[in-house]
């Protein structure tokens, strides 16, 4: 896909006809209306998306047109008939690392596994400059934009309480610079041990407040693992976030150790505190090592605490059970189906891209879904699980008016139209896409 040529004005759409949206987007009224053509069946209802001032005005079952009125409509500027093609809201990449990305080519040999990747990254970090970080992160944002991403979240490594990393300033500035093209959230990724002192914990929380003053969308983060487990430090982290009205986005139990207890502890503390902000927990691989009854209890606390889970299938496959010259036996995926069945918000995302943690990746959330569907044997990839790469509202702050579900009336008309994918085979054949941002069609099309 390419950006529209500068000499040709970007078409502003006011009507997208015959779009096949996933079931989770549609209201009950629309779902109950059979397709007027009778060809697609009640589960394949197509809709018309009405757009006004760059926002969704309403979604209605596809109108029935005569041949003459169809020709007349098609000739109107701002009308795009997508002829039953699959359409998703703008994509969300809920978990990335723009500070570390695209460093792999200069690292030499990287030994397998999460802890070796961390060691390799620490050596490379000594060479980082503002220019280097900005160039790599900007390339990543361009790739995301090409994929149809309208909301991306990045973590940013912190390793000392008193020193703000160079990348934090760069990423906050990029969030402001890119705000008209996509939403860039930032999370300071801090080892749990740095929260051991309550005064330090407060200082780390203050850094998030300052970042939100540069541009909204910053959350407090942490890396929680059995190698650094410290319940007092977790208590400090959560009390500071609660007191300062911060949202949390935590790396939790990214390991196969059944004794890992980060997720359970976070959920229990959130309930005890009456935590009011959004809590996002990423990875939680160790949940799959628990017994079924232990996992069920933990998931109930997660649900009660209103926690969003983010699964990172590509990096889990690369980093978990990783030993040189040995085929991995375990794949590290958390219990996504059990969580979804209980009504817990579950997202999938890219995580690391072409750095020591993960050699592959392209800032296309469809990659994560492509791996996640066979890995977790996910049913209804389009109608149900596409939520995992679209639900911006599952990341939004509970301290401000919560973001509405994508494509609700009044929300931005950010859309991705898939030229060749079918709902039965989704997400296969999803590479050919048209992007609509704020009602503007960004790609040239032969459909119009
Ligand atoms: Zn991560």
Boltz pocket constraint, residues with backbone or C-beta under 6 A from the ligand:
constraints:
  - pocket:
      binder: B
      contacts: [[A, 95], [A, 96], [A, 97], [A, 155], [A, 251], [A, 282], [A, 351], [A, 352]]
      max_distance: 6.0
